[in-house]
């Protein structure tokens, strides 16, 4: 267990933060864990906290869309209002996928 695992997450003050849940499909949870672990200042269970932001991941599950079955993870972002747009843009760029 690292120092990051032992620190608790600070409570979010909703008047200062924008909170949004992203329904992410086709990306396994371990990829979110790996990315957020490199960015976070502290980790408490499923919650990663950095300067001005906090991200909470749901458990990974399988969802059927027609005959396809995709992995799904809900990602809840709580980011300071003045940083939210930049944070979301950077986060989404890190998980872009191409298809054909």
Buried (B, 14 or more C-beta within 10 A) or exposed (E): EEEBEEBEBEEBEEEEBBEEEBEBEBBEBEBBBEBBEEBBEBBBEBBBBBEBBBBBBBEBEEEEEEEEEEBBBBBBBBBBEEBBEEBBEEBEEEBEEEEE
